[in-house]
Amino acid sequence: MTHEYTIDAEGKRLGRLATEVAVLLMGKQLPDFARNKVPAVSVTVENIDLLDLSAKKKATKTYDHYTGYPGGRREYNMNKVIADKGTAEVFTKAVYGMLPGNKLRPLMMKNLTIK
């Protein structure tokens, strides 16, 4: 039995919404919760472009990327990420960072749909 959740992101703060989605993806609200299993959960987030992002956060929040070469560390601020890939990428990175860092994380992320 798959549990399906639909969340409207309009007017919500990034971190609060990402926390809510991460808890749903882990299945912590289910009576048969187990840390070593991916729950049968489907989470859909709608109106992601209407997410409430402050101007200060957009200017100061940075994302790192390392190419693997000497001197290959790249830093991007939130404004650049939103301009290049959209608000959905920022939200995806926030949820990804809130899930446990083990082999189940990519499997849990497959249950997230952003519209």
Secondary structure, DSSP 8 states (H G I E B T S, - for coil): --EEEEEE-TT-BHHHHHHHHHHHHHTTTSTT--TTS--SEEEEEE-GGG-B--HHHHHH-EEEEE-SSTT-EEEEEHHHHHHHH-HHHHHHHHHHHHS-SSTTHHHHHTTEEE-
